[in-house]
């Protein structure tokens, strides 16, 4: 099972992750990501990997 986590020591609130993985990540009022359910369904793994690679701060982690 793949899960997604935000490294809060790195996150700058760019919002790229929410645009690329909107099924799992939303943004709070300051633009920081909110992950309600960290479990990534198999059909979303590709999008999750793309979001992790595209993060300018490299703050998104998949496990």
C-alpha positions as CSV (number, residue, x, y, z in Angstrom):
1,X,0.0,0.0,0.0
2,X,1.2,3.4,-0.9
3,X,0.7,6.4,1.4
4,X,1.4,10.1,0.9
5,X,2.9,12.4,3.6
6,X,3.9,16.1,3.8
7,X,7.3,17.0,5.2
8,X,6.3,20.2,7.1
9,X,9.9,21.2,7.6
10,X,10.2,21.6,3.8
11,X,6.7,22.6,2.6
12,X,6.4,26.2,1.4
13,X,2.8,26.1,0.3
14,X,3.3,26.2,-3.5
15,X,0.2,24.1,-4.0
16,X,1.6,22.0,-6.9
17,X,0.7,18.8,-5.1
18,X,-3.0,19.7,-4.8
19,X,-3.2,20.5,-8.5
20,X,-1.6,17.2,-9.5
21,X,-3.3,15.0,-6.9
22,X,-6.5,16.8,-6.2
23,X,-8.3,13.5,-5.3
24,X,-6.2,13.3,-2.1
25,X,-4.8,16.8,-1.4
26,X,-6.6,20.1,-0.8
27,X,-5.2,23.4,0.3
28,X,-6.0,25.4,3.5
29,X,-6.6,29.1,3.4
30,X,-2.8,29.8,3.4
31,X,-2.1,27.5,0.5
32,X,-0.7,24.6,2.5
33,X,-1.7,21.0,1.7
34,X,-4.2,19.0,3.7
35,X,-4.3,15.2,3.3
36,X,-7.5,13.8,4.6
37,X,-6.7,10.2,3.7
38,X,-3.0,9.3,3.1
39,X,-3.7,5.9,1.5
40,X,-3.2,6.1,-2.3
41,X,-5.4,3.8,-4.4
42,X,-3.5,1.9,-7.1
43,X,-5.0,4.0,-9.9
44,X,-3.6,7.2,-8.3
45,X,-0.1,6.0,-7.7
46,X,1.2,7.5,-11.0
47,X,-0.3,10.9,-10.2
48,X,1.1,10.7,-6.6
49,X,4.6,10.0,-8.0
50,X,4.2,12.9,-10.4
51,X,3.1,15.2,-7.6
52,X,6.1,14.2,-5.4
53,X,8.6,14.8,-8.1
54,X,7.0,18.1,-9.2
55,X,7.0,19.6,-5.6
56,X,9.4,22.6,-5.7
57,X,10.4,22.0,-2.1
58,X,10.5,18.2,-2.3
59,X,8.1,18.1,0.6
60,X,5.8,15.3,-0.6
61,X,6.8,11.8,0.3
62,X,5.4,8.5,-0.8
63,X,5.9,5.4,1.3
